[in-house]
Amino acid sequence: MLHGCNQTPDDFAIGTHMNALAEKYGLAIAYPAQSRRRNAAGCWNWFQPMHQVRGMGEPAILASLTRKLMRELRLGRDSVFVAGLSSGGAMAAILADGYPDVFSAAGVHSGMARGAATGAMSAMAAMRVGASGGGGVSVSAMRDRSAGSSFRARRTARFTPPMRR
């Protein structure tokens, strides 16, 4: 579970109610934190080219962390998912696209596709009006890349957790 800008993993856990679902269904959840040294607003650096490819930057770190947890908890790929909000959603999309051998599914809320930006300024523009030049990876392109695997890209999915009264 990847938090968005100006959020902590604890904020994200509380806001998503995922811990309650994990408890109910016996799931393990990791909430990695972005260092304020890497990004002053605590955002994942999804918009920088070095953080958009397999084997480099934050995606490599997150995939390595995930593989370590998979070994420790004896989890197979079919049990491993990534999800995120905003910058965390964008990083989740990058991880799903770059590491289909690690993640069997991804949930992206308010995140941009890999390649939608190449720096902070283009990230702001992409969030305002969409990626220019079609640089992002489309859902159909992700679906094509996943042919033959159990990963399938979908346009939308909706889950509404029960509201507290």
N, C-alpha and C positions, 0 to 999 in steps of 0.2 A: 504494500500500500504506500503510494508515493504522494506526499503532501504537496500542496501548492505554495506559492510565494507567501511570505510573511506568516506561515503556519509552522507549528512544530508537529512532530509525530504525535504527541499527546493531544494537541488540538484536533488533528485529523482523526485520530482514533475516537475521540469523544463525539465529534461531529458526524461521523459515518455510522456509528453504532455497530461497527464490524466486530468488536470484541464480544458483544452479546451474541451475534450470529456464530462466531467461532466457538463460544462456549456451548451453544445449543447443538451445533453440528460436529463438534470435535475437530475443529480446524486449527491449524497453526498459522499465525499471521506475523509478518515482519514489517516494521515501520522504520525504514532507514531515514536518517536525518541528513539534510544538506548542510554543509558547513557554511557559516557566515563568512569564512575566509575565502571560500570558493565563489560565493555570490552574496553580496551585502544584504539582499532582500530574502535570502534563504531559498531562492528559486533553483530548480534544476536547470543546468545550462544547455537545454535542448536546442537552443538557437545557434550554438557555436558548432561549426563543422566537425571539430575534433570530438564532439560529444554526440555525433549522429551516426557513427559507424561502429561496426563490430570490432572488438579488440582494442578499443581506444577509450580514454576518458571515463566519464561517469557510467556509460553503459557497461563497460568492461568491469568496473568496480562492482556495480549492482549485480551483474551476471555471476561474478565470482562469489559474492556474498550468497546469492541464491543457490549456487552449486554446493557451497559449504553447508548450508542449511539442509539441502536435499540429502547430502551424505549423512549428516548428524541425525536427521529425523527419518532417514530411510524412505524418502519420498521419490516416487517416479515422476517423470515429466507430466503424465496425465493428471497429476495432483497439484501442479504448480501453475499459478496464475499471477498476473500482474495487473494492478489497477492504479489509477491516479487521477488527480484533479488539477486542472490548470497546468502549471509547469510540470507537475507530477503526471498528468494525463499525457502531455507531450512526450515525456520520458518513457511512459508505459508503452506508447505507440512505437517509439524507437526500439525499445527492448523486444516487443512482439515481432517487429519487422526484422531486427538484426539477430535475434536469438530464438528462432522457432524450435530449436533443439532443446531449449531450456523451459520456455513458457508455452503452455498449451492453449492459453486464452488470455485476452487482455480486455480490461474495461477502461475506457477513456472518457472522462467527463471534462468538457471545456478545454481540451488539449489540441494542439496543432500536430499535423503529420510531420514525419521526418523530412527534412529538406524544405520546409515551408519558410525558413529564414536562414540567413547566413551570418547574423550578428544581431546585436541588441536593437539597432534601428529598424532593420527589416522585420525583426520579431514584433516590434510595436506596430508596424504597418500591417503585418499579416494578421495580428489580433484585431486590428481595427477594421480592415476591409478584405481580408483573405490574402492568401499567398499569391504574389504576382508571378507570372511566367509558368505557372503550373509546376513549381519545383517540388511540391509535397508529394508524398507517396499516397495514391488514392486507395480507397477500400478495395476496388477491383484489382489493383496491382498487388496488394497484399494477398488477396484471394488467389490470384494466379501463382504467386510465389509459394503459397502453401499447398499447392496441388500435390496429392500423394501423402500428405501428413494429416493429422487429426485437427490441426489448427484451421479455423475458418473465420474469415473476417466477415463481420456483419455491419450493416449501416447503423442500426440502433438496437438498444436493449433497454428495458426499463425495469427497475426494481424499486419499489416503494416500501421502505421499512415502516413498521408500525410506529405511529406517532405517540409520544408520551402525553398523557393528559394530566 
